[in-house]
């Protein structure tokens, strides 16, 4: 998810600069959901792991401390799906503006 995400942000951006190009990546919903849902963190340090692209050496454990990793509530598949639907609705007017 990039910038601008909302029509208000797009209008504010247009007031301060002139865009030459806008890029919209059309990534399937399921692909986004799967990738975002694979994120786990080490709470004490903030280190981020992705179970598909940057997994820890030992599943579920931080590489440095060996402490358990957690998945934040908003990274769980159900929450990611809700977040993506809200984003899609908010992004529609931005896409129309930049067509």
C-alpha angles and dihedrals in degrees: 000000000000139000136319097035099168136040090246091055091047092051091048090049091051090054094057103037144013115240121219096185140016121196123202116189110207103208120169115256094238092051091053092045093050094048096046092045092056092070119114128170142203100233098206096053103022092234110160126214130186113208091216105036106021108017123175116254089246114039111254095004132103112250095226106037102021088229121142120273122225134209112225116232093246091054094057114108095250093050092045090053091053091046092050093050091051090048092050091052093047093045096053095082091045090054091049091050093054098040 
